Amino acid sequence: MLRLIVGNAIASVRSDEASAEEAILNAAVHGWYEGDVQGEDDCPGCDFRGQLPKPSNRS
């Protein structure tokens, strides 16, 4: 997916559809979105934000 996003950004700059700044911003947004989608796929229903929980020593 990253290869596709970067390839689209390069193509849009080469064809003068977007400036380098616009292409980078677009690629960053799409990369973030795809990462979010992958996270949801890997852990459906998770609502985690922040630090990982510390291991508990409870038995």
C-alpha positions, 0 to 999 in steps of 0.5 A, a space after each residue: 500500500 505504501 508503494 502505491 501511495 508514494 507512487 501516486 504522489 510522484 506521478 501527481 508531481 510529475 504530471 503537474 497535478 500537484 506541487 511537491 508540498 501537496 503530494 507529500 501532504 496527500 501521501 501523509 494523510 493516506 498513509 495515516 489512514 491506511 495505518 488506521 485501517 490496518 490497526 482496526 483489522 488487526 484488533 477489531 473493537 480496540 479503542 487503545 490510545 497512549 502507553 502500553 499497559 505495564 505487566 501485572 505481577 498478580 498471580 
